[in-house]
Amino acid sequence: MLNPISVLTVGLFVAALGLPVDTFAQNSSPGGWLTPDWDKRPITDANRKPAPRRSLAGTWGPAEGPGAGTQAGGVQLKPNNGRPENQLPYTPAGLELYRSHKALEGIDAVLPAQDNDPRNRCEPLGVPRSNHYNIRLTQIFQDEYKVVMLYHYDNRWRVIWTDGRELPKVVEAGVEIAGEVRERRFSGYSVGRWIDDYTFEVQTVGTMPEDRVWLDSTGRPISDQARVTETFRRVDNDTLVWSETISDPKLYARPWDTMKLQLRLHDPRTDIMEYYCSPSEQENYNKLFGNAAGGKGAP
Amino acid sequence: MRSRLVIVLVIAVGLLIPSRLVAHHGSAAFDTGKRVTLKGTVKEWVYSNPHCLLSLDVAGEDGKLVQWIAEGQAPNVIFPVGYRKDSFKAGDQVTVTVEPVKNGRPMGRILQAVLADGKTLGAASSPPSATSAAPQP
């Protein structure tokens, strides 16, 4: 009979031989604490590795660089810059709500003294705004039941169930699960399924109402009637494309695409700095800089 | 005595201002395109969310010291640019170029910093993307 420990040892050794050890070898690590590597070589036919089957696991960052996922000026595919091609299909209620939002970014930006962005009170962004706010390094873990996303900003996490459970039905007070009404959530209720071995589709409903959350940093609205469809396509070992479509009949006359963000795989050992929204730090910042910088009048 | 405060007003497009700034105050508070170069003495460097803050004393035209506050983005955002918790120490002589606020107060956001050791760091914000429009697979 084989000794289990020996089998495990040999197995790990063989597995180690098969690892792409050169993939992350260029990443220096002073003291062993790896800093993010934003200067990766482009993926070409010469260094392209095949995508693993049915896996999103990894540490991912925007392929164009650390600033490519911030979406400060509005969702990636529709920046709020006043151009006709970026106008959204608001319903009358959606447009009225947008006009009530006083954002610090975008074509209708106001000074800090006038803004009403819930983010500035450190409110949770919720889904889908989490997808449109400072996407930098996102960690994804998965097991046979779920995919878990760890967002960088404010150290938030989210579960996407893959065990076959059904998406809840949206009802007036929240969602309905097996005849019971359940509460709305900032991250909503998400279920995912593999369309093929390299394409993962996620549906999310049951998110927070429009007086609690925004869609993006320019004040575009999102309601609790929203249905968010995300697609993650693993193009190759090092490339993941994250797309999103919003359907929210309360605020938008038709579904529309918000982003198609290309991500690059990072070294799984990368140490990710904290990026909390701390009310006390926010208050200190406002006292030292924000209030005076955003106020009116000469010194 | 040569003024230690050099103000350079540049009405230009395409300066060193990154196109993907993100801020807790937005961009509306800043006088976009204007630049002020400050030579001064560091009082404090706060390396904290949501923005890092650099306080420095700068001698004005009349010789009086003016305390400027220059901000950078959050630590994790400016780390890739080279800004560290100990990049500035009290008493350091530094040169900092800022985009000032519109309301005339001695405040701005950091576009460039020359540290006490002569090292130059870029805008204290997200580095520009490698490409403006990488092809989407």
Interface residues (C-beta under 8 A of the other chain):
Chain A: T35 P36 W38 P62 A63 E64 G65 P66 G67 A68 T70 A72 G73 A103 L104 E105 A109 V110 L111 P112 D115 N120 N134 R136 H152 S217 R233 V235 T239 V241 K260 Q262 I272 M273 E274 Y275 Y276 C277 S278 E281 Q282 N284 Y285 L288 F289 G290 A292 A293 G294 G295 K296 G297 A298 P299
Chain B: P18 R20 L21 V22 A23 H24 H25 G26 S27 A28 A29 V46 S48 N49 P50 H51 L53 I69 E71 A74 P75 N76 V77 F79 P80 V101 N103 G104 R105 P106 M107 S125 S126 P127 P128 S129 A130 T131 A134 Q136 P137
